[in-house]
Structures are given as structure tokens and as C-alpha cells.
Amino acid sequence: MEAPQIPVTVVPVTPLLEDLFAVQLKNGRTAHICPMLFNHRINLMSNTGDYWDDCWCYEDFKLALAAILTWDTDTMSEPTGWKKHPKTGRYRPDSNPKLEYIQ
């Protein structure tokens, strides 16, 4: 007995289609806001734009958008208002820098 033939449609997806928002920062790098399972994340792309090399998690899209639009890369090493920085394991309950801890 032959296996039944199941029709499958493959839809190509490019990384930019997965992003909700992308902006070029003052330092020339690109930052993307991407939906995650439980939050939204700002991905800072590499200098070549081939991969992201840093990221910050936010409670929702509006907070991530506000952070990316006010991020002055000349004076700030990272955006504000994040709740998690996966690269370093830092957490900020209620996005408060005074409550920051490392897990």
C-alpha cells in the first residue's frame, strides 16, 4: 500500500518579513523589532547586516518602538526600557535599572 500524497505549499519567508519594524540608527547600524513568543525584541544587526549581535527584550511592541526611536547611539550604549538582555543575562523587573539583577 502506497503512502497517501499530501499536498504541501512552501512559502518562502525572508527575514525582513518577520520583522514588525526596522530603523537605521545614527551609528549606521540597523535595529529590528521582532515579535517573540512572550515579548518583543530589538535586534541590533552586525555592521555587515548579516546577523544580529545584540538584543533586548521588551514587554510589548510599543515599548520597544519607543526605545528604538529615542536611542541615541552617540551617547547611549544600549536602548532604555528593556526587561531582559539575553546576551548578559541581565533582567530589569518593571524595566527599572535600579532593580537590575543577573541570572
FENGIZI-V197251 format. One record per pair of residues at least 6 apart in sequence whose ideal C-beta (glycine too) atoms are under 6 Angstrom apart, sorted by the first residue. I is the first residue (numbers start at 1). J is the second residue. If there is no record, write none. Layout:
i: {I I}
j: {J J}
This chain:
i: {19 19 20 21 22 22 23 23 24 25 25 26 26 27 29 30 31 31 31 32 33 33 33 34 34 39 39 40 40 40 41 41 42 42 42 42 43 43 44 45 46 54 55 56 56 56 57 57 58 58 59 63 67 67 67 71 81 83 83 84 89 89 90 90 91 91 92 93}
j: {32 34 33 33 30 32 31 68 30 31 73 73 74 73 45 45 42 44 68 43 40 42 64 41 43 57 58 58 61 64 55 57 56 64 68 79 52 55 54 52 53 87 86 79 82 85 83 84 64 82 83 81 79 80 81 79 95 92 95 91 102 103 100 102 101 103 100 99}
